[in-house]
Amino acid sequence: MFSTVRPAIFICATLIGLSAVYVEGTVPAAPQESDVVVVKMTPERTFMPEKITIKVGQTVEWVNDDKEMPHEVTTDPNIASDPGDVSIPDGAAPFDSRLITGGKSFRRQFTVPGLYRYACPPHENDGMLGEVTVTK
């Protein structure tokens, strides 16, 4: 009797184990930070991508990939080298990241739809400008 029970137990254990692997593989993954859109600040003094479109409630994270130079993100006309390079929609408040060193980042959640034009003041004269369009 034991000679037939052992293989049966082994087969059942194997099937249970395979079922657990299959179930684990078909369970949806935990949601990633899909609401976060990354913009890189490069050593070439550019925002990559330069222009993005997001929805209200999404967050943009500017990541400084430049190990040599700090960068900044501002929509504040009082901080930008040329106030004409930056703008925000009515009802939105200007923001400024201050200097972001290499490997660090700055996040901003957008709650007001419209066009946000921003600049990196230390490299603004080099054309380091970007845009976020926020849709409903």
N, C-alpha and C positions, 0 to 999 in steps of 0.2 A: 504494500500500500504506500509506503514512504517513497518508493521509487517512482510512483506516478504523481505524488503530491508535490515533490520538489520541483520538477519541471513545470508543473502548473503554476506554482507560486512564482517561479522565475519569469514565466511568460506574463503573468498578471503584473508583476512588478515592472517589467520592461514596458508593457503597454501603458501603465500609469505614468511612468517616467516620460515616455514619448508624448503622451497626451499633455503633460505639464509643459513640456518644451513647446509643443504646438500652440497651446493656449497662450503662453507667454509671448510667443512670436506674433500672435494675431491681435493682441491687446493694443489699442492705439497708444502711441508714444505720448508722454507728458507734453503739454504745449510748450514750445520753445518761445523765446522772446520775439515772436513774429511781429509784434507791434513796434520793435526797435529797428530803425533803419540806420546803417552805419555809413558815415562819410569820413574818408581818410584825409588827413592833412599830410602832404608828401614833402620830401626834401626838395622837390622841384617847385615848391611854393604854389601848390594847387590844391583845390578841394576835389576829391575824387569820390563819387561823381560831382560835377559842378552844379548840376540842377537835379532836384528830385521832386517827386509828387507823392504825398502821403495823405492819409485820411485824418479827420479830426480825432484826437485822442491818442494818435501814435506819437512815438518818441524818436527823436534823432539823436544819435550818439556820434560826436565828432572825436575821432581817435587820432592822436598825433603819432604818425609813423616815422617822424623825423627825429633821429637820435641826436642830431647836432643843434637844432634850433627849436625854441618854443614857438608856438602859434597861438592864435586867439580867434574867437568867434564873437562878433558883435553885430547887433542891429541898432545900436545906440548912436545917433548922429553926433552926440557930444564926445564920443570916443573914436569914431571912424576918422581917418585922415581927411576924407572928402565926404561930408554928410550926404551928398548926392548918390553915393555908392550903396547906401543902406535905406531900407524902408520896411514898414510893417503895416498890416491892415488896420483899419479903424477898430478900436476895441481891444487891441492887443498891446501888451507892454513890451518895451524894448528889453533885450537881454544882452549880457556880456559874460563871457567865460573867464575873463582874465587870462593871463598867460598859462598855457598848457604845455608842460614839459614832455619830452619824448616818452612814449609808452603810456601816457596818461590820457584821460578822455573827459569829455563834458557832455552831459545829457540835458535835453530840453523836450518836454512834452508840449505838443501844440493843441490848443483847445479852441482857437479862433481861426475860422477858414480865411484863406486869402494868400497873397504873395508876400513872402519874407525875403528880402534881399539882404545878405550879410557880407561882412568883410573880415579879413585878418589884418588889423591895423599895422602890425610891424611889416607886412608884406603887401599891403594894399596897393602901393605904387607899382608893384611887380604884377598886378592883376589878380591877386589872390582874392577872388570874389565868388560867391555862390548864391543859390536860390533854393528856397523850399516853397513849394506850392501846396497848400493844405486845402483839401476838398471835403465836402460834407459826406 
